């Protein structure tokens, strides 16, 4: 007599959306229903707040933009209290973007190097001390950074500016004519120091989550420590580093007091980063708000709307980059 055996395939795991639907249907306990309602309400409340901010900025900006006697995007002047008002954001947009790019170019490589050193190179005790110091730097108020930058950093940049002028002045971008180095480059260096702890802390935690089995497998195959980091740790933490960089960039874009303390503002765009002048959105709002009339405040709100849009675009671009590299996310490792 033939005996046939039936083999059943193991159940396949459900997709995350399916699990979410089942969890939503299965939220029958009072605690589950309360938590589900609070979660949904928090998400909806966040969207409502963002929409309310955008609506408020747009409304107040529209009141003054219709009266503006200059081009809002290209005018190199800020005289919003005049009748009619004349103001533009060309200098502010240039200064904000340039100083933030300088800060990111300096801070991101150093922050990633510090995070890798703490997690994969330094002895445990030394790495703990360095991590503690970095945590302390993240808690320092921005005005303290601004005072340090004005009283210590700026006076000690003269020699560095002379060196840049001697070797790279021929480019025009790093030509220095003398004077106090209260420039966009000084602002970028100060912002890099300010955002360094934020990027380092987030990157460090991401690198710590790298799968240990992947690293041990690479070592077993004869890889060096750097090859293990390059092939296993950095690909795993790439999305986290991008997120950390966006957090740092958000602070750099919106920093106010430190920039206002270090920069000598003027409404002109210089070809050289070593020439004083320029400005940022946040610095201009802080400097002009106390003396602004209602019309002037609306003009400052209009510039704040542009900064709001820039921040949304930057975060949207970061999310798009992370979405293209889902295979490197921690959830899929």
C-alpha positions in Angstrom: 0.0 0.0 0.0 1.4 3.3 -1.1 1.7 5.8 1.6 1.9 9.4 0.3 3.0 12.2 2.6 1.9 15.7 2.2 4.4 18.4 2.7 3.3 21.9 3.5 5.3 24.9 2.7 6.3 27.0 5.7 4.2 30.1 6.1 5.6 33.2 4.5 5.9 36.3 6.7 3.3 38.9 6.1 4.3 42.2 4.6 4.5 45.2 6.9 1.3 46.8 5.4 -0.6 43.6 6.1 0.7 43.4 9.6 -0.4 47.0 10.1 -3.9 46.3 8.8 -4.1 43.3 11.1 -2.9 45.3 14.1 -5.5 48.0 13.3 -8.3 45.4 13.1 -7.1 43.7 16.2 -7.0 46.7 18.4 -9.8 45.5 20.5 -8.3 46.1 23.9 -8.9 49.5 25.5 -5.2 50.2 25.7 -4.6 49.3 22.1 -7.5 51.6 20.9 -6.2 54.5 23.0 -2.6 54.0 21.7 -3.8 53.8 18.1 -5.9 56.9 18.5 -3.1 58.9 20.1 -0.7 57.8 17.4 -3.0 58.8 14.6 -3.9 62.0 16.3 -0.3 62.9 16.8 0.4 62.4 13.1 -2.6 64.5 12.1 -1.8 67.2 14.6 1.7 67.5 13.2 0.4 68.0 9.6 -2.2 70.5 10.9 0.5 72.5 12.6 2.8 72.5 9.5 -0.2 73.6 7.4 -1.1 76.4 9.8 2.5 77.7 9.8 2.7 77.6 6.0 -0.7 79.4 5.8 0.3 82.1 8.3 3.6 82.8 6.6 2.0 82.9 3.2 -0.7 85.2 4.3 1.5 87.7 6.0 4.1 87.6 3.2 1.4 88.3 0.6 0.4 91.5 2.4 3.8 93.1 1.9 5.0 91.5 -1.4 2.2 93.3 -3.3 3.7 96.6 -2.0 7.3 95.8 -2.7 8.9 98.3 -5.0 11.8 95.9 -5.7 12.2 92.4 -7.0 11.9 90.1 -4.0 14.3 87.5 -5.5 17.0 89.7 -7.0 17.1 93.0 -5.1 20.3 93.7 -3.2 18.7 95.9 -0.6 16.6 95.7 2.6 14.5 98.8 3.3 11.2 97.3 4.3 10.2 100.2 6.5 10.2 102.7 3.7 7.2 103.9 1.7 7.0 102.1 -0.6 9.2 99.2 0.8 12.2 98.0 -1.2 13.6 94.6 -0.2 15.0 91.4 -1.6 16.4 88.1 -0.5 19.2 87.6 -3.0 22.0 88.3 -0.5 20.3 86.4 2.3 19.7 83.3 0.2 23.3 83.4 -1.0 24.8 83.8 2.5 22.5 81.1 4.0 23.3 78.5 1.3 27.1 79.2 1.1 27.7 79.2 4.9 25.7 76.0 5.3 27.5 74.3 2.5 30.9 75.3 4.0 29.7 74.0 7.4 28.6 70.7 5.9 31.7 70.2 3.9 33.8 70.6 7.0 31.6 68.9 9.6 30.3 65.7 7.9 33.7 64.0 7.1 35.1 64.9 10.5 31.9 63.7 12.3 31.8 60.4 10.5 35.6 59.9 11.2 35.0 60.6 15.0 32.0 58.2 15.0 34.0 55.4 13.4 36.9 56.0 15.7 34.7 55.8 18.8 32.8 52.7 17.7 35.5 50.6 15.9 39.0 51.9 16.7 39.2 53.5 20.2 39.5 51.4 23.4 36.2 51.2 25.3 37.3 53.6 28.0 38.8 56.2 25.7 35.8 56.0 23.3 33.5 56.5 26.3 35.3 59.7 27.3 35.3 61.1 23.8 31.6 60.3 23.4 30.9 62.1 26.7 32.8 65.2 25.5 30.9 65.2 22.3 27.6 65.0 24.2 28.6 68.0 26.2 29.4 70.0 23.1 25.9 69.3 21.8 24.4 70.9 24.9 26.3 74.2 24.6 24.0 77.1 23.8 24.4 78.8 20.5 25.2 82.2 22.1 28.2 80.7 23.9 29.5 79.5 20.5 28.9 82.9 19.1 30.8 84.6 21.9 33.7 82.1 21.5 33.7 82.7 17.8 33.8 86.5 18.1 36.4 86.7 20.9 38.6 83.7 20.0 38.0 82.2 16.5 37.8 85.4 14.4 41.0 87.0 15.8 42.9 83.7 15.2 41.7 83.4 11.6 44.0 86.1 10.3 47.0 83.8 9.7 44.7 81.2 8.1 43.3 83.8 5.8 46.8 85.0 4.8 47.8 81.4 4.0 44.7 80.9 1.9 45.4 84.2 0.0 49.1 83.2 -0.6 48.4 79.8 -2.1 44.8 80.0 -3.4 44.2 83.8 -3.9 44.6 83.3 -7.6 41.2 81.6 -7.7 39.4 84.8 -6.7 37.2 82.8 -4.3 39.9 82.8 -1.6 41.4 86.2 -2.2 41.9 88.4 0.9 42.2 92.1 0.9 42.8 92.4 4.6 40.5 93.5 7.4 38.7 91.7 10.1 37.8 88.1 9.0 34.1 88.4 9.9 33.1 86.7 6.7 30.9 83.9 5.4 33.9 81.5 5.7 34.2 82.3 9.4 30.5 81.7 9.8 30.8 78.4 8.0 33.7 77.3 10.3 31.7 78.2 13.4 28.6 76.5 12.1 30.6 73.3 11.4 31.8 73.3 15.0 28.2 73.7 16.2 26.7 70.9 14.1 29.6 68.5 14.6 28.3 67.0 17.8 24.8 66.4 16.3 26.1 64.5 13.3 28.7 62.6 15.4 26.2 61.4 18.0 23.6 60.1 15.4 26.3 58.5 13.2 27.9 56.8 16.2 24.6 55.2 17.3 23.9 54.1 13.7 27.4 52.5 13.3 26.9 50.7 16.6 23.9 48.9 15.1 25.9 47.4 12.2 25.3 43.6 12.2 28.2 41.9 14.1 27.8 38.8 12.0 28.7 40.7 8.8 31.8 42.2 10.4 33.0 38.8 11.8 32.4 37.2 8.4 34.5 39.8 6.6 37.3 39.4 9.2 37.1 35.6 8.8 37.7 36.1 5.0 40.8 38.0 5.7 39.6 41.6 5.5 41.4 44.4 7.3 39.6 46.5 9.8 39.2 49.4 7.3 37.8 46.9 4.7 35.3 45.7 7.2 34.2 49.3 7.9 34.1 50.1 4.2 32.2 47.0 3.2 29.9 46.3 6.2 29.6 49.3 8.5 29.4 52.3 6.2 26.9 50.8 3.7 24.7 49.8 6.7 24.9 53.3 8.3 24.7 55.3 5.1 21.0 56.3 5.5 21.7 57.2 9.2 24.6 59.4 8.2 22.4 61.2 5.7 19.7 61.7 8.3 22.3 63.0 10.8 23.6 65.4 8.1 20.2 66.7 7.5 19.7 67.4 11.2 23.0 69.3 11.3 22.0 71.2 8.1 18.7 72.2 9.6 20.5 73.8 12.5 23.0 75.5 10.2 20.3 76.9 8.1 18.4 78.4 11.0 21.2 79.4 13.3 20.7 83.0 14.5 22.7 84.3 17.4 26.1 82.7 16.6 25.9 84.0 13.0 24.9 87.5 14.2 27.8 87.6 16.6 30.5 86.6 14.1 29.3 88.1 10.8 29.7 91.7 9.6 26.4 91.9 7.6 26.0 93.9 4.4 23.7 93.6 1.5 26.3 92.8 -1.2 27.6 89.6 -2.6 31.4 89.3 -2.9 33.3 87.0 -5.2 35.7 86.1 -2.4 34.6 84.1 0.7 37.3 86.0 2.6 35.7 89.5 2.1 33.4 90.7 4.9 29.7 91.1 4.1 26.7 89.0 3.2 24.0 87.8 5.5 21.6 85.0 6.3 17.9 84.7 6.7 18.0 84.0 10.4 20.6 86.7 11.2 18.7 89.3 9.2 15.4 88.5 11.1 17.2 88.8 14.4 18.9 92.0 13.5 15.9 93.8 11.9 13.0 92.6 14.0 13.3 95.0 16.9 13.3 98.1 14.7 10.8 96.9 12.1 7.3 98.4 11.7 4.3 96.1 11.0 5.2 96.3 7.3 8.8 95.5 8.1 7.8 92.5 10.1 5.7 91.2 7.3 8.8 91.5 5.0 10.8 89.5 7.6 8.1 86.9 7.7 8.3 86.7 3.9 12.0 85.9 4.1 11.1 83.4 6.8 8.7 81.7 4.4 11.6 81.3 1.9 13.7 79.7 4.6 10.8 77.4 5.5 10.5 76.3 1.9 14.3 75.7 1.6 14.1 73.5 4.7 11.3 71.5 3.3 13.1 71.0 0.0 16.3 69.9 1.8 14.4 67.4 4.0 12.4 66.1 1.0 15.7 65.6 -1.0 17.1 63.7 2.0 14.1 61.5 2.2 14.3 60.8 -1.5 18.0 59.8 -1.2 17.2 57.5 1.7 14.3 55.9 -0.1 16.6 55.1 -3.1 18.9 53.2 -0.7 16.4 51.1 1.3 18.7 48.1 1.0 21.1 49.8 3.3 18.6 50.7 6.0 18.9 49.2 9.4 15.5 47.6 9.1 16.5 45.6 6.0 20.0 44.6 7.1 
